Amino acid sequence: MTEEYTASKPIYVQIADRIVREIVRKELRPGEKLPSVREMAIQSGVNPNTIQRTYSELERMEIVETRRGQGTFVTENQEMLSVMNEKVQREIVEQFIRNMKELGFSKNQMIESLEKFQDE
């Protein structure tokens, strides 16, 4: 299940973003073990060093924790998970607003569009 990666962002960041989205969507639960570095490298079609860097970055951000001899686990810190959810939501909304402004839509048109599509 190798993935397509864009050149605009480092691969380890793209993989970290994917893991964060899986946590936000609750596909990965608090306390759940992530695949080993080797397994994730095979699944992602990248070098194990890339996954190690991904896991290190997620650990630095306190999204995962590594337990010596056991593996890497999604944090169980509910405050951190809540902050992460809010950050992802804010990024999506900001990107939506930027895109709509570039297309020339007004604030009222954006709100109308959201209400229209939510009702469908």
C-alpha positions as CSV (number, residue, x, y, z in Angstrom):
1,M,0.0,0.0,0.0
2,T,2.6,2.6,-1.0
3,E,1.4,6.1,-1.2
4,E,1.9,9.1,-3.4
5,Y,3.9,11.9,-1.9
6,T,4.2,15.5,-3.0
7,A,7.5,17.3,-3.5
8,S,6.3,20.4,-1.7
9,K,6.6,18.9,1.8
10,P,9.1,16.4,3.3
11,I,7.8,12.9,3.2
12,Y,8.2,12.4,7.0
13,V,5.9,15.4,7.5
14,Q,3.3,14.0,5.1
15,I,3.3,10.7,7.0
16,A,3.1,12.5,10.3
17,D,0.1,14.5,9.0
18,R,-1.6,11.3,7.9
19,I,-1.1,9.7,11.3
20,V,-2.5,12.8,13.0
21,R,-5.6,12.7,10.7
22,E,-6.0,9.0,11.6
23,I,-6.0,10.0,15.3
24,V,-8.5,12.8,14.8
25,R,-10.8,10.5,12.8
26,K,-10.4,8.0,15.7
27,E,-9.0,5.3,13.4
28,L,-6.1,5.3,15.8
29,R,-7.2,5.4,19.5
30,P,-5.4,6.8,22.6
31,G,-3.0,4.2,23.8
32,E,-3.0,2.2,20.6
33,K,0.3,0.9,19.3
34,L,1.6,2.1,16.0
35,P,3.2,-0.4,13.6
36,S,6.9,-0.9,14.1
37,V,9.2,1.3,12.2
38,R,10.0,-1.5,9.7
39,E,6.3,-2.4,9.2
40,M,5.3,1.3,8.7
41,A,8.2,1.7,6.2
42,I,6.9,-1.2,4.2
43,Q,3.3,0.0,4.3
44,S,4.3,3.5,3.4
45,G,6.9,2.5,0.7
46,V,9.7,4.6,2.3
47,N,13.0,4.0,4.0
48,P,12.8,3.0,7.7
49,N,14.9,6.1,8.6
50,T,12.0,8.3,7.3
51,I,9.6,6.5,9.6
52,Q,12.0,6.9,12.5
53,R,12.1,10.6,11.8
54,T,8.3,10.7,11.6
55,Y,7.9,8.9,14.9
56,S,10.5,11.2,16.5
57,E,8.7,14.3,15.3
58,L,5.4,13.0,16.6
59,E,7.0,12.2,19.9
60,R,8.5,15.7,20.0
61,M,5.0,17.1,19.5
62,E,3.8,14.8,22.3
63,I,1.3,13.0,20.0
64,V,2.9,9.6,20.5
65,E,5.2,8.1,23.1
66,T,7.8,5.5,22.7
67,R,8.0,2.8,25.4
68,R,11.3,1.1,25.5
69,G,11.1,-2.4,24.3
70,Q,7.3,-2.1,23.6
71,G,7.0,0.3,20.7
72,T,5.3,3.6,19.9
73,F,1.9,4.4,21.2
74,V,-0.7,7.2,20.6
75,T,-0.7,9.5,23.6
76,E,-3.5,9.0,26.2
77,N,-3.2,12.7,27.2
78,Q,-6.7,14.0,26.5
79,E,-5.6,17.6,26.8
80,M,-3.0,17.0,24.0
81,L,-5.5,15.2,21.9
82,S,-8.0,18.0,22.3
83,V,-5.4,20.6,21.3
84,M,-4.4,18.5,18.3
85,N,-8.1,18.2,17.2
86,E,-8.6,22.0,17.4
87,K,-5.3,22.6,15.5
88,V,-6.4,20.3,12.6
89,Q,-9.9,21.9,12.5
90,R,-8.4,25.4,12.5
91,E,-6.0,24.5,9.6
92,I,-8.8,23.0,7.5
93,V,-11.0,26.1,8.1
94,E,-8.2,28.5,7.3
95,Q,-7.4,26.6,4.1
96,F,-11.1,26.7,3.1
97,I,-11.3,30.4,3.7
98,R,-8.0,31.1,1.8
99,N,-9.3,29.1,-1.2
100,M,-12.7,30.8,-1.2
101,K,-11.1,34.3,-1.0
102,E,-8.8,33.4,-3.9
103,L,-11.9,32.6,-5.9
104,G,-13.5,35.9,-5.0
105,F,-16.2,34.7,-2.6
106,S,-17.5,37.0,0.1
107,K,-17.9,35.9,3.8
108,N,-21.7,35.7,3.3
109,Q,-21.2,33.5,0.2
110,M,-18.9,31.2,2.1
111,I,-21.4,30.9,5.0
112,E,-24.3,30.2,2.5
113,S,-22.2,27.6,0.8
114,L,-21.4,25.8,4.1
115,E,-25.1,25.9,5.1
116,K,-26.2,24.6,1.7
117,F,-23.8,21.7,1.7
118,Q,-24.4,20.8,5.3
119,D,-28.1,20.4,4.6
120,E,-27.5,17.9,1.7
